[in-house]
Amino acid sequence: MTTSTVPAVTVADIPHLDAPPAHTPRQDRSAGGLPQVTLPSGHTAVHLTRYRDVHKVLTDPTFARARTNVEDGPSFLPTTMPPELLLNLDTPDHARMRGFVTADYSAAGVERLRPTVEAVIGERFAALRSEDRPDLFRTVLDPFPVTVNSHFLGFPPDDIAYFRPYSRTVQMAPADDVPLLLDHFWKVYHYVTDLVTGARPVSSDGLIARFVAGRDRAEPPLSDKELVGLLLGSVLGADQNVLSFLTKGVYALLCAPRLWQRLADDPGIAPQLVEELLRLIPLGTISTFPRVATRDLETSGGLVREGDIVYADAFAANRDPEAFPDPEVIDPDRQGKRHLQLGYGMHHCMGAALTRLEATTLLTRLAQEFPTLSWDADPRTLPWDHGTLLRRPTSLPVRW
């Protein structure tokens, strides 16, 4: 139940926020009695939607990711990915690589970026104020996360114009254009490889140089491919994924003037509001990647059997009324369980703390400096990008 005196704002008040899912419900049930869906790859998967069940799977390391990242494997993607990416690794390989980066991507580790985040926001706000027809997406949001990431990782800002069109394709390409997706993916992959091997320059105080110099901290030492796998996730996710969340978060607030006014009156609620927006806003049409059960697991609705393909639907779990009363209400005063948007367990998002830092700082500053911000267009007519992984508006015309 919402505790705020502001009238409730729900997901239904935000046009186009939700999209049709990438999976297709099936009428039949699994051998263990559970609902099933058909994945885009054609495979049948057990569909878990209750918070307690999804949480159980995400925190259970016996549910294997690597067994899905194979040719003709069960997937939402039209092709396979390099096995060195963290999201494709299982124990013990995942622990070895994740342990190498944990400190740098922790809340304390990313806090050193705060002056950079504040400075980039200040520059982008100044540019917004100078425009005759201000577009918050084009001028502020689109360049914001990738610019911060260039400082964090240490790649030259001038490189952004080269690799970013390719990284956007990797996340936003239509599923039926696999040759384009693969071509652009490998361009980004080889770009990151050049950063790791020294073929391209990097800043001496960025994470790339730090990881290369400290690779012996892992046992055995990390190879070039493993370092590329770690950094590729950051080059893509800390740009396109963060951008998608920021864009839809601001879009949602502008579509809910009562909620925006609450933030403008009290910018200090930004951290709680970010968590509530994270809980409710889908980045695209999928929430987690499939896993394969390597043992039987009892759930609230039936038995997951060894060998079952499992889609633990974090998006649905985040709207489970048993875990989140009035689940579709956007309530910055909400207390209780932690949402699953950024994963849980060993596959918890590596960039979670960075996402929170950027989103909270942006919303706080936006509310402080543009308290009367509103639409300069009908939000129902705005164009959207809709790709294999991500979905977001491509324009946010505003006035104040």
SELONU-345467 format. One record per residue (C-alpha): residue number from 0; residue in three letters; x, y, z. Coordinates in Angstrom, 3 decimals, decimal comma, m for minus. Layout:
PT    nr   rest          u          v          w
PT   NUM    ala          X          Y          Z
...
REM end
This chain:
PT    nr   rest          u          v          w
PT     0    met      0,000      0,000      0,000
PT     1    thr      1,333      3,429     m0,865
PT     2    thr      2,126      5,616      2,152
PT     3    ser      2,515      8,869      0,238
PT     4    thr     m0,152     11,610      0,416
PT     5    val      0,318     12,108     m3,326
PT     6    pro     m2,403     10,272     m5,314
PT     7    ala     m1,087      6,954     m6,559
PT     8    val      0,631      6,790     m9,942
PT     9    thr      0,596      3,397    m11,621
PT    10    val      2,365      1,792    m14,542
PT    11    ala     m0,869      2,135    m16,505
PT    12    asp     m0,499      5,922    m16,327
PT    13    ile      2,734      5,743    m18,383
PT    14    pro      1,997      5,225    m22,098
PT    15    his      4,035      2,585    m23,942
PT    16    leu      6,128      1,711    m20,864
PT    17    asp      5,502     m2,026    m21,123
PT    18    ala      6,054     m3,980    m24,326
PT    19    pro      4,868     m7,429    m25,448
PT    20    pro      7,294    m10,030    m24,041
PT    21    ala      9,782    m11,841    m26,238
PT    22    his      8,523    m15,240    m25,062
PT    23    thr      5,234    m16,931    m25,977
PT    24    pro      3,056    m18,609    m23,303
PT    25    arg      2,287    m22,299    m23,817
PT    26    gln     m0,910    m24,096    m22,802
PT    27    asp      0,843    m27,243    m21,604
PT    28    arg      2,716    m27,650    m18,330
PT    29    ser      6,149    m29,075    m17,609
PT    30    ala      6,573    m32,607    m16,267
PT    31    gly      6,882    m31,001    m12,845
PT    32    gly      3,555    m29,160    m13,235
PT    33    leu      4,900    m25,683    m13,964
PT    34    pro      3,841    m23,105    m16,594
PT    35    gln      5,933    m23,023    m19,753
PT    36    val      6,862    m20,552    m22,488
PT    37    thr      8,461    m20,818    m25,896
PT    38    leu     11,686    m18,844    m26,243
PT    39    pro     12,602    m17,029    m29,488
PT    40    ser     15,083    m19,867    m30,138
PT    41    gly     12,121    m22,281    m30,250
PT    42    his     12,976    m24,043    m26,992
PT    43    thr     10,419    m24,706    m24,285
PT    44    ala     11,276    m23,276    m20,870
PT    45    val      9,720    m23,470    m17,421
PT    46    his      8,392    m19,989    m16,632
PT    47    leu      8,838    m18,861    m13,014
PT    48    thr      7,138    m15,591    m12,072
PT    49    arg      6,709    m15,650     m8,286
PT    50    tyr      9,251    m13,581     m6,392
PT    51    arg     10,208    m16,391     m4,023
PT    52    asp     10,808    m18,827     m6,885
PT    53    val     12,763    m16,419     m9,089
PT    54    his     14,875    m15,365     m6,117
PT    55    lys     15,559    m19,020     m5,322
PT    56    val     16,808    m19,725     m8,852
PT    57    leu     18,915    m16,558     m9,138
PT    58    thr     20,703    m17,363     m5,872
PT    59    asp     21,260    m21,037     m6,711
PT    60    pro     24,627    m21,551     m8,474
PT    61    thr     23,581    m25,011     m9,677
PT    62    phe     21,403    m23,405    m12,368
PT    63    ala     23,802    m23,309    m15,318
PT    64    arg     24,200    m20,422    m17,746
PT    65    ala     27,057    m21,825    m19,838
PT    66    arg     24,903    m24,712    m21,093
PT    67    thr     22,560    m22,263    m22,838
PT    68    asn     25,298    m20,297    m24,652
PT    69    val     25,884    m22,925    m27,327
PT    70    glu     24,935    m23,318    m30,974
PT    71    asp     21,191    m23,960    m31,198
PT    72    gly     20,945    m23,486    m27,432
PT    73    pro     17,928    m22,081    m25,568
PT    74    ser     18,162    m18,325    m25,822
PT    75    phe     16,481    m14,981    m26,333
PT    76    leu     19,338    m14,024    m28,637
PT    77    pro     19,715    m14,980    m32,297
PT    78    thr     23,349    m16,015    m31,805
PT    79    thr     25,857    m17,109    m29,161
PT    80    met     28,131    m14,832    m27,131
PT    81    pro     31,773    m15,232    m26,064
PT    82    pro     31,939    m17,668    m23,134
PT    83    glu     34,199    m15,281    m21,165
PT    84    leu     31,359    m12,812    m20,520
PT    85    leu     30,418    m12,921    m16,831
PT    86    leu     26,756    m13,557    m17,585
PT    87    asn     27,726    m16,793    m19,377
PT    88    leu     29,976    m18,204    m16,641
PT    89    asp     29,177    m20,735    m13,937
PT    90    thr     31,063    m21,704    m10,803
PT    91    pro     34,003    m21,780    m10,201
PT    92    asp     35,012    m19,656    m13,224
PT    93    his     32,520    m16,923    m12,402
PT    94    ala     33,825    m16,467     m8,856
PT    95    arg     37,419    m16,167    m10,070
PT    96    met     36,619    m13,407    m12,555
PT    97    arg     33,951    m11,612    m10,513
PT    98    gly     36,254    m11,462     m7,499
PT    99    phe     38,814     m9,639     m9,619
PT   100    val     36,473     m6,680    m10,243
PT   101    thr     34,258     m6,615     m7,144
PT   102    ala     36,076     m3,844     m5,276
PT   103    asp     36,245     m1,468     m8,249
PT   104    tyr     32,541     m1,879     m9,057
PT   105    ser     31,327     m1,695     m5,450
PT   106    ala     29,497      1,366     m4,108
PT   107    ala     32,726      2,534     m2,488
PT   108    gly     34,694      1,831     m5,653
PT   109    val     32,480      3,899     m7,955
PT   110    glu     32,135      6,744     m5,451
PT   111    arg     35,397      8,198     m6,773
PT   112    leu     33,472      8,886     m9,988
PT   113    arg     31,047     11,270     m8,294
PT   114    pro     32,955     14,464     m9,258
PT   115    thr     33,047     13,247    m12,870
PT   116    val     29,326     12,433    m12,829
PT   117    glu     28,520     15,873    m11,416
PT   118    ala     30,764     17,609    m13,957
PT   119    val     29,290     15,780    m16,962
PT   120    ile     25,752     16,556    m15,780
PT   121    gly     26,680     20,224    m15,377
PT   122    glu     28,084     20,376    m18,911
PT   123    arg     25,044     18,679    m20,416
PT   124    phe     22,588     20,884    m18,490
PT   125    ala     24,395     23,983    m19,770
PT   126    ala     24,007     22,684    m23,320
PT   127    leu     20,309     21,968    m22,715
PT   128    arg     19,704     25,528    m21,516
PT   129    ser     21,258     26,923    m24,695
PT   130    glu     18,886     25,080    m27,066
PT   131    asp     15,891     26,654    m28,757
PT   132    arg     14,020     23,317    m28,723
PT   133    pro     15,513     21,387    m25,808
PT   134    asp     15,607     17,615    m26,128
PT   135    leu     16,565     15,953    m22,854
PT   136    phe     17,420     12,649    m24,513
PT   137    arg     19,656     14,020    m27,260
PT   138    thr     21,469     16,637    m25,210
PT   139    val     21,716     15,147    m21,712
PT   140    leu     20,844     11,475    m21,421
PT   141    asp     22,364     10,036    m24,591
PT   142    pro     25,916     11,338    m24,026
PT   143    phe     25,867     11,067    m20,211
PT   144    pro     26,595      7,393    m19,326
PT   145    val     29,101      6,755    m22,117
PT   146    thr     31,058      9,896    m21,209
PT   147    val     31,218      8,840    m17,547
PT   148    asn     32,263      5,350    m18,627
PT   149    ser     35,139      6,726    m20,703
PT   150    his     36,551      8,312    m17,532
PT   151    phe     35,902      5,175    m15,492
PT   152    leu     37,475      2,677    m17,891
PT   153    gly     40,042      5,064    m19,338
PT   154    phe     39,339      4,888    m23,066
PT   155    pro     39,715      8,165    m25,011
PT   156    pro     36,473     10,169    m25,291
PT   157    asp     37,304     10,639    m28,985
PT   158    asp     36,817      6,874    m29,444
PT   159    ile     33,111      7,140    m28,619
PT   160    ala     32,176      8,291    m32,112
PT   161    tyr     33,904      5,190    m33,522
PT   162    phe     32,606      2,313    m31,401
PT   163    arg     29,292      3,586    m30,088
PT   164    pro     27,215      3,072    m33,233
PT   165    tyr     28,339     m0,551    m33,151
PT   166    ser     27,616     m1,028    m29,440
PT   167    arg     24,165      0,433    m29,965
PT   168    thr     23,488     m2,131    m32,713
PT   169    val     24,554     m4,979    m30,405
PT   170    gln     21,826     m4,022    m27,932
PT   171    met     19,224     m2,599    m30,306
PT   172    ala     19,509     m4,597    m33,553
PT   173    pro     16,393     m6,395    m34,795
PT   174    ala     16,577    m10,142    m34,206
PT   175    asp     16,130    m10,895    m37,906
PT   176    asp     19,356     m9,134    m38,957
PT   177    val     21,914    m11,523    m37,502
PT   178    pro     24,718    m10,616    m39,978
PT   179    leu     24,524     m6,943    m38,939
PT   180    leu     24,421     m7,889    m35,255
PT   181    leu     27,462    m10,154    m35,567
PT   182    asp     29,431     m7,669    m37,665
PT   183    his     28,895     m4,865    m35,167
PT   184    phe     29,421     m7,101    m32,156
PT   185    trp     32,839     m8,181    m33,381
PT   186    lys     33,778     m4,591    m34,153
PT   187    val     33,122     m3,704    m30,510
PT   188    tyr     34,863     m6,871    m29,346
PT   189    his     37,991     m6,117    m31,376
PT   190    tyr     37,922     m2,492    m30,184
PT   191    val     37,994     m3,651    m26,547
PT   192    thr     40,700     m6,189    m27,449
PT   193    asp     42,823     m3,344    m28,817
PT   194    leu     42,393     m1,467    m25,529
PT   195    val     43,482     m4,504    m23,501
PT   196    thr     46,466     m5,416    m25,670
PT   197    gly     47,766     m1,853    m25,985
PT   198    ala     47,014     m1,492    m29,679
PT   199    arg     44,930      1,540    m28,684
PT   200    pro     45,888      4,008    m25,941
PT   201    val     44,190      4,038    m22,544
PT   202    ser     44,447      6,365    m19,573
PT   203    ser     46,899      5,232    m16,912
PT   204    asp     44,371      5,906    m14,135
PT   205    gly     41,417      4,062    m15,726
PT   206    leu     40,190      0,565    m14,948
PT   207    ile     41,489     m0,923    m18,200
PT   208    ala     45,097     m0,070    m17,350
PT   209    arg     44,520     m1,145    m13,755
PT   210    phe     43,082     m4,513    m14,737
PT   211    val     45,843     m5,229    m17,256
PT   212    ala     48,535     m4,341    m14,712
PT   213    gly     46,873     m6,373    m11,950
PT   214    arg     45,807     m9,472    m13,904
PT   215    asp     48,146    m11,631    m11,777
PT   216    arg     45,882    m11,044     m8,764
PT   217    ala     43,638    m13,771    m10,169
PT   218    glu     44,678    m17,407     m9,881
PT   219    pro     45,542    m18,305    m12,562
PT   220    pro     46,202    m14,837    m14,056
PT   221    leu     43,507    m13,477    m16,354
PT   222    ser     44,112    m13,908    m20,078
PT   223    asp     43,518    m11,174    m22,642
PT   224    lys     40,273    m12,873    m23,651
PT   225    glu     39,056    m12,955    m20,060
PT   226    leu     39,882     m9,283    m19,550
PT   227    val     38,038     m8,464    m22,773
PT   228    gly     35,059    m10,477    m21,532
PT   229    leu     34,984     m8,502    m18,287
PT   230    leu     35,359     m5,120    m19,948
PT   231    leu     33,021     m5,787    m22,860
PT   232    gly     30,121     m6,109    m20,451
PT   233    ser     30,978     m2,690    m19,043
PT   234    val     31,487     m1,020    m22,428
PT   235    leu     28,032     m2,219    m23,483
PT   236    gly     26,025     m2,284    m20,264
PT   237    ala     27,348      0,866    m18,598
PT   238    asp     26,366      2,724    m21,749
PT   239    gln     23,285      1,295    m23,471
PT   240    asn     21,633     m0,431    m20,493
PT   241    val     22,096      2,561    m18,196
PT   242    leu     20,912      4,893    m20,956
PT   243    ser     17,747      2,832    m21,429
PT   244    phe     16,928      2,946    m17,730
PT   245    leu     17,649      6,669    m17,393
PT   246    thr     15,587      7,488    m20,473
PT   247    lys     12,560      5,468    m19,410
PT   248    gly     12,885      6,637    m15,821
PT   249    val     12,769     10,314    m16,781
PT   250    tyr     10,061      9,565    m19,355
PT   251    ala      7,935      7,918    m16,654
PT   252    leu      8,337     10,853    m14,271
PT   253    leu      7,395     13,390    m16,930
PT   254    cys      4,325     11,301    m17,762
PT   255    ala      3,350     11,433    m14,080
PT   256    pro      3,406     15,132    m13,104
PT   257    arg      2,313     14,355     m9,538
PT   258    leu      5,343     12,131     m9,072
PT   259    trp      7,652     14,657    m10,735
PT   260    gln      6,301     17,370     m8,421
PT   261    arg      7,011     15,150     m5,430
PT   262    leu     10,628     14,844     m6,564
PT   263    ala     10,907     18,582     m7,321
PT   264    asp      9,586     19,397     m3,844
PT   265    asp     11,937     16,921     m2,181
PT   266    pro     14,953     15,898     m4,325
PT   267    gly     16,162     13,865     m1,352
PT   268    ile     13,751     11,084     m2,300
PT   269    ala     15,769     10,384     m5,464
PT   270    pro     17,506      7,233     m4,093
PT   271    gln     14,196      5,605     m3,104
PT   272    leu     12,578      6,711     m6,347
PT   273    val     15,419      5,178     m8,368
PT   274    glu     14,861      1,828     m6,637
PT   275    glu     11,136      1,947     m7,370
PT   276    leu     11,737      2,827    m11,018
PT   277    leu     14,308      0,040    m11,278
PT   278    arg     11,737     m2,391     m9,886
PT   279    leu      9,064     m1,464    m12,391
PT   280    ile     10,772     m0,406    m15,613
PT   281    pro     11,633     m3,145    m18,108
PT   282    leu     14,857     m2,461    m20,018
PT   283    gly     13,476     m4,356    m22,984
PT   284    thr     11,351     m7,443    m23,570
PT   285    ile     13,347     m9,921    m21,432
PT   286    ser     14,446     m9,798    m17,807
PT   287    thr     17,015    m12,582    m17,317
PT   288    phe     18,715    m15,112    m19,556
PT   289    pro     17,643    m18,787    m19,467
PT   290    arg     19,360    m21,318    m17,250
PT   291    val     19,484    m25,101    m17,173
PT   292    ala     18,617    m26,905    m13,929
PT   293    thr     21,358    m29,315    m12,888
PT   294    arg     19,262    m30,686    m10,009
PT   295    asp     15,641    m30,923     m8,965
PT   296    leu     14,225    m27,857     m7,196
PT   297    glu     10,869    m27,541     m5,452
PT   298    thr      9,046    m24,257     m6,137
PT   299    ser      5,767    m22,809     m4,907
PT   300    gly      3,989    m24,089     m8,025
PT   301    gly      5,641    m27,406     m8,760
PT   302    leu      8,940    m29,169     m9,358
PT   303    val     11,760    m27,903    m11,570
PT   304    arg     13,397    m31,088    m12,771
PT   305    glu     17,040    m31,673    m13,547
PT   306    gly     17,607    m30,792    m17,205
PT   307    asp     14,707    m28,319    m17,413
PT   308    ile     15,360    m25,038    m19,204
PT   309    val     14,251    m22,313    m16,796
PT   310    tyr     13,256    m18,712    m17,452
PT   311    ala     13,316    m17,027    m14,038
PT   312    asp     11,280    m13,936    m14,943
PT   313    ala     12,599    m11,163    m12,694
PT   314    phe     10,344     m8,611    m14,371
PT   315    ala      7,224    m10,551    m13,382
PT   316    ala      8,663    m11,231     m9,926
PT   317    asn      9,122     m7,498     m9,383
PT   318    arg      5,351     m7,127     m9,786
PT   319    asp      4,410    m10,086     m7,590
PT   320    pro      1,699     m8,766     m5,223
PT   321    glu      2,827    m11,221     m2,548
PT   322    ala      6,207     m9,477     m2,430
PT   323    phe      5,134     m5,946     m3,393
PT   324    pro      1,611     m4,880     m2,305
PT   325    asp     m0,093     m2,765     m4,980
PT   326    pro      2,761     m3,846     m7,250
PT   327    glu      2,030     m1,509    m10,177
PT   328    val      1,957      1,624     m8,027
PT   329    ile      5,120      3,724     m8,381
PT   330    asp      5,689      4,455     m4,701
PT   331    pro      8,963      6,110     m3,602
PT   332    asp      7,987      5,383      0,025
PT   333    arg      7,832      1,627     m0,561
PT   334    gln      9,580     m0,550      2,012
PT   335    gly     10,209     m4,270      1,989
PT   336    lys     11,896     m6,736     m0,330
PT   337    arg     14,703     m5,826     m2,674
PT   338    his     13,752     m5,845     m6,347
PT   339    leu     15,411     m8,257     m8,783
PT   340    gln     15,955     m5,887    m11,710
PT   341    leu     19,731     m5,962    m11,276
PT   342    gly     19,837     m9,677    m10,604
PT   343    tyr     20,672    m11,490     m7,406
PT   344    gly     23,322    m13,940     m6,336
PT   345    met     26,452    m14,484     m8,376
PT   346    his     24,973    m12,931    m11,529
PT   347    his     24,030     m9,701     m9,752
PT   348    cys     24,754     m6,864    m12,196
PT   349    met     28,401     m5,821    m12,065
PT   350    gly     27,399     m2,208    m12,758
PT   351    ala     24,610     m1,920    m10,173
PT   352    ala     26,399      0,646     m7,992
PT   353    leu     27,394      2,727    m11,011
PT   354    thr     23,801      2,698    m12,284
PT   355    arg     22,524      3,883     m8,908
PT   356    leu     25,148      6,622     m8,662
PT   357    glu     24,390      8,009    m12,121
PT   358    ala     20,601      7,729    m11,837
PT   359    thr     20,355      9,198     m8,338
PT   360    thr     22,697     12,087     m9,109
PT   361    leu     20,933     12,869    m12,376
PT   362    leu     17,418     12,875    m10,893
PT   363    thr     18,534     14,949     m7,909
PT   364    arg     20,179     17,576    m10,078
PT   365    leu     17,339     17,569    m12,610
PT   366    ala     14,760     18,210     m9,882
PT   367    gln     16,882     20,919     m8,271
PT   368    glu     17,739     22,820    m11,449
PT   369    phe     14,589     22,231    m13,541
PT   370    pro     11,758     21,908    m10,988
PT   371    thr      9,130     23,011    m13,538
PT   372    leu     10,267     20,552    m16,214
PT   373    ser      7,434     19,282    m18,419
PT   374    trp      6,727     17,891    m21,868
PT   375    asp      6,987     20,016    m24,986
PT   376    ala      5,234     17,277    m26,997
PT   377    asp      2,590     14,635    m26,559
PT   378    pro      4,495     11,680    m25,046
PT   379    arg      2,163      9,234    m26,793
PT   380    thr      3,595     10,357    m30,160
PT   381    leu      7,308     10,041    m29,331
PT   382    pro      9,466      7,640    m31,390
PT   383    trp     10,889      4,538    m29,689
PT   384    asp     13,805      2,240    m30,436
PT   385    his     12,899     m1,420    m30,019
PT   386    gly     15,748     m3,911    m30,342
PT   387    thr     16,560     m7,477    m29,383
PT   388    leu     17,603     m6,538    m25,850
PT   389    leu     16,618     m2,928    m25,168
PT   390    arg     13,731     m0,566    m25,794
PT   391    arg     13,490      3,201    m25,117
PT   392    pro     12,237      6,545    m26,435
PT   393    thr     14,615      8,337    m28,768
PT   394    ser     13,454     11,882    m28,030
PT   395    leu     12,336     13,711    m24,884
PT   396    pro     11,297     17,264    m25,922
PT   397    val     10,965     19,391    m22,769
PT   398    arg     10,357     22,897    m21,515
PT   399    trp     10,576     24,626    m18,147
REM end
